[in-house]
């Protein structure tokens, strides 16, 4: 029997960290399925999903403990998919505008009020080409319940964008399999 595990990793960034984790997973007959990883503020942060033989799970978790000595924390959870399949639509939200505190809070609060789940979120600040001011960019993949009005959500986001003086782009993604949780 095989087990699916989700791991979060955070600690000081250094060359070879991903290789060390990947090697341990391979040594325990694991398969690296998917991941999102980045260096943020000198720290390495990542989340990954692996498949491993059930009998090797505890051995792998114990072996990952060696990273504690290097200041790297790895937390392992079983990937227990939600058995209740929700009818959802996937959408992509892009936001661009002059940076200011509260952009993510206001947008995420509005989405949560409609029961929208943020599946993925990527944000960054950069210098605007002409003015040199700080420009905020965000891209989010959203899971919207079928019971929600996409037009109503779009209108609410447009009102918030006007208040924040940011531009938004909101588009439904082509229908695929139901989102897994």
Phi, psi and omega in degrees: 000141181251147179244145173258132180235145173245129182238141169247141183230132173212138179171178180302133180288144176200152176299140175090357181297312179297319179300318180297316179293315180299322180295317178297319179297314180296319179299335180257024176062030180270162179235121179284114185266310181201158181199160170225124184218149180201159172258121180229119177057038179083356179254147173266131178226134180205159172224136180217159180236129180230158173245135185214148174300136183307321182290346180260353186304306183294325177296318178296313180302317178297316181296325179294341178299339180299337182286342178303322181298335181264006180081012180260126180255127178238123179247132184244133176231148172289140178273096181254094181299143177293125182285342179272112180277123178264142175280115183225161171241141178263138179225160178242129180242125175244138180229133177219133177179176178297134183293142174199153178298142172100355182299307182297319181299312183294317180293313182294326178295316178298316180296317180297326181295339176262001182078020180279134178260132175274105181285319179215146177216129176230127179230156175199157173242141180213165179280129178293140187302310186273315188268336183080357177291161180281124181254132179259133176231140176218146174224127181229138172261123187246145175249109186254125178300142180299337181286349181269149175274114179297323179297320179295317178297315180301315180297319179296317179296323179294323176297316179296317180300321179295317179296321183276350185058054175232160176259141176234153172229126185229116184220138176285141176272155179303145180296135176225201177297155176302144180298138178266142180237000000 
